[in-house]
Amino acid sequence: MSEFDVLCFGETMAMFVAEQTGDLAGVEVFRKRIAGADNNVAIGLARLGFDVAWLSRVGDDALGRFVVATLEREGLDCSHVTVDARHPTGIQFKSRQDDGADPAVEYFRKGSAASHLSVADLSQRLLAASHVHATGIPPALSADTHALSRHVMSEMRSRGRSVSFDPNLRPSLWPSQAQMITSINALAAQADWVLPGLAEGQLLTGYQTPEDIAAFYLDQGSEMVAIKLGPEGAYYRTAQEQGYVAGFPVAKVVDTVGAGDGFAVGVISGLLETLGVAAAVNRGNWIGSRAVQTQGDMEGLPLRAELEADSHWQQSA
C-alpha cells in the first residue's frame, strides 16, 4: 500500500502581495505569502484529507524556511524538499486588484533552487504514491526540471498509477512558442487526465472548440479531458461520455489567480474518490468559484468539512 495518496512537485516561491492597489512601483507595504500552481493543488488536496508528498528545492535562506514552514502547516510532507546552499528561493511580487482584473505579477526566479530540481532528487518512496499531479511549469524552468517531469509522469503511468496534467502555460519561461507547444503536448500524452483552459487548448492543438481540443488529447492516449471555460464552467470528454457542466454564479470576483488550480483540486479529488466524471468536474467548478472570491492564490481552497457542508455543488451535479 502506498504511503502517499498524491505526489506533487515544482517550485514554491515566496510571494509579496501588495496591500494597496495601483502600480507595484508605488506600493510600500506588502504581505508575505507563498505562490506556485503546483503547490496550490497539493495544498488543496491536503485540505481535503489526502496524504500529499511535496518534491522541491528551496534556498538555504529565510524565504526558503518560510516556504517549507508554510507548506508543512498546510499538511504537506516536505521531507523530500532539498535545502540548496548554492541557489536562492524564488520570489514573486503581485499587485492587488479589487475589481476582478488579473493582477500584475513580476517574477525573480531565474536560477532559483527549484530550477535545479532533477531526477536525482526523486526517490522510489515517492514513486509509490497512488497518483501524481504535474503541470507545464516545472518543464519550463530548466532542462533538469523538464527531464524530471518526463521521468515522473512516464514512471508513474508505467506502474499503473493515475497521472493528471494541467498545461499551465508560461510562455515567457520558454525559448519559443513552438518548443513550448511540442514539449507540453508530449507531456500531456503521458497523462490520464488532461486539464487545459480553453485558450491553452486552442494554442496547443490548433483547434478552436472544446470538443475538438478534447478529441486531440484523447487521440494521444488520455482517458479524460476537462477544459476550463471560465465563468461558463467546463467541458469534459472521455471515450464513453461528454458534456458541459455549468459554472457557479459569483457575486464579486476578488482575485482570479488560483481558480484553475482550484478546478484541478476538485476534479482530481473527485476522480480519486471515484465520483462520476461530471460530478468531479462540477466539484472543480465549485472550488474554482470559491478561489476567485478570496484574496490570495490558495486561501479560498476548502477544507473537507467545508466541502461536505456545502450542498450546492452536489445538488448541481
Summary of the structure (lengths in Angstrom):
residues: 317
radius of gyration: 18.2
end to end distance: 31.5
largest distance: 54.4
contacts: 1147
relative contact order: 0.13
helix: 42%
strand: 23%
